[in-house]
Amino acid sequence: MPRIANLYFKTAIIFLIAGISVGLHMSISGNHAPTGAHAHANLLGWVTMALFGVYHALNPDKAEKRLAMIQYAVYTFGVALLIPSLYLLLSGNTAMEPIVAISSLIAFAGVLMFAVIIFSGSEASSPAGVSRAR
């Protein structure tokens, strides 16, 4: 499996742990104001990163390109900044609004970079011995 696929899976599980932790904290405290941060951690962190990892596992040629690692860094940085700043914003710290906006744009740039990876040249690898219909 390509290195970047492993990185995505490891990072995704960290975000799942964070998302569940936020959910547990909301449940225990009875304060559900930061629900959006919980949802973003699970969707952008756990689900999306796991899907990025699956894509790279199925497309090892694309996974080895430099753009794939740059995209991983940009997207991960954006999401890692977004989750805590969104949590704080939704908990009443309005000073976090610019950080949420900037981190959202960074994460979106990572998504656009992933789109470039998807639409770039080579196709998915076929299992050994299986020919593709044309």
N, C-alpha and C positions, 0 to 999 in steps of 0.2 A: 504494500500500500504506500502511496506517495507520502512523503513527510508532511506536506501541507494538509492532507486529509486527516492525518493523526492530530495535527495541531488544532484543526477545526473541531474534531470530536472532543479533545481534551478541554478546549476553551468552552465548547457548548455545555459540557457537564458542569463546569464551574458556574456558568450563568444559570443553569437549572437549579443548582444548589442555592445560588443567590435569590432566584425568583421564588423558590419554595420558602426560603428563610423570610423574605419580605411577607409572603402570604401568611406564614405562621405568626409573625409579629403582628400583622393586622388583626388576625383572628384572636390572639391572646389579649391584645390591647383594646380591641373593640373599635379601633380607629381605622376606618377603611378609606381615608382620604388619599393615601398613596397607591390606590389600586392600579393606576396607569403605569407606575414604575414596575409593579409586580407583573403586569401584562407585557410590558416591553422587555423585561428581563427574560421572560419565558418565550416570547415570540421572536424578538430580534436576536436574543442571545442563544437560547436552547434550540429552537426549531430552525431558524434560518441558518445558523452556523452549522448545525448538523446536516442540513440539506446542501450547503456549500461543500462540506466534507464528502458527502456521497458523490456529488458531481465530480469532484477532483479524484476520488477513488475510481470512478468509472472512466475518467479521461486523464490518464497519467501523463500523456504528452503535454496537455495544457497545464497540468499541475506542476510541471518542471520549469515552466516559463517564469522569468523574473517578475512579470506583472502579477502573477498569482500570489507571490509572497508580499508584494507591495500592497495589493488589494486586501490581503489578510490583515496586514498591519493597520491600514487606514480604517477598514471596517471595525476591527476589534477596538482600536483606540476610540472611535466615535461612539460605539455602543458602551464601552467601559466608562466613558465620561458621561454619556447620556443617562444611564440608569441612576447613579447616585444623585446627579443634579436634578433629575426629574423627581426623584423621591423627596428631596429637600424642597423643591418648588411646590409640590403637591401637599407637603406638610406645612406650608405657610411661609417659606423663605422666598419672597418674591425677588430677591437679589440674584437668584439662580436662573431667572428667565433668559438672560443673554447666553449663559452657558448651555442651557437646554437647546436654544436655537442654534448655536455654533456646533454643538455635538451632533445635533440632528442633521445638519448639513454635511458634516464629516462622514457620518454613517451613510447618508444618501450618496455621497461621492464614492464610497466603497461599493455600494450597490451598482452604481453606474459602471464602475470598473469591472465588476463581476459580469455585467451585461456585455462589456467588450470581450471578456474572456470567452463567454458563451458563444458570441457571434463571430469569433475569430476562427480562422482556417480549419484546422484538423477536426475530424469527426471522432466520435466515441470509439474506443477499441472494441473489436469483436472478440468473443471467446474463441479460443484456439479451435480451429477446424470448422468454424461456422462462417459461411460466406454471406455477404449482404446482398439483398435484392436491389436492383438498380432501376 
